[in-house]
Amino acid sequence: MEPGVKKENWDKFWKAKGTQRFTRKSWSKIRIMEVLDSVVREGMDVLDAGCGSGFFSAYFLEKGCRVWSLDHSEASLEIARKSTRGNCQAYLKEDLFRNDWTAPFLGKFNLIFTDGLFEHFTLEQQQQLMERFRELKKENGIIATFVPNRYSWWEIVRPLVMPGIREVPFTVSHLEELHRGMRILKTGGLNVLPFRISPEKWLGSRLGMLLYVLAL
């Protein structure tokens, strides 16, 4: 599994005209928010790691949370600032693997959220990231991880939608293994079909576009 994260590729991606679609409320975002609604509470300190367009940073703000938006792409953070109207506690342009920025945040966060982050790294890097998040969260803080499903139709069209961005999607067992040693609160899969009633309860964990784990 090779790393697929290059800063110049992400800057190019976020500067492209088509990325406006990532700031709009899609069915995938609606269903992610429905999962998050079960654990997000007013007053939480939240790290949106790999915040991208800032859509979910804005969601956490609407829920009354204090939010830190982090990304290594300045182009991404510019979009996130607009999406959140500058209301986050900070917009952190940081490399998650570096140690020089973490000291003020050790044991700080009630919730660490990622959507579309882990699949861009090697297995060893994924494990390093999870250890980093475990250092940054409170003792009873939650890590909410959303990743693409290896068996989803999305993997056929993704290279056309995200040229130059490489990723290796997950299986359920791979995702649960990444959270080994943690207490899993909830796990499952999400379809993104454009219907209010969607079959994710039956097919999401197998064929849904996204897989997720909420863990302590």
Beta strands, then each sheet from edge to edge (+ up, - down):
strand 1: 45-49
strand 2: 66-71
strand 3: 90-93
strand 4: 109-115
strand 5: 137-148
strand 6: 184-190
strand 7: 210-215
sheet 1: 3+ 2+ 1+ 4+ 5+ 7- 6+
end
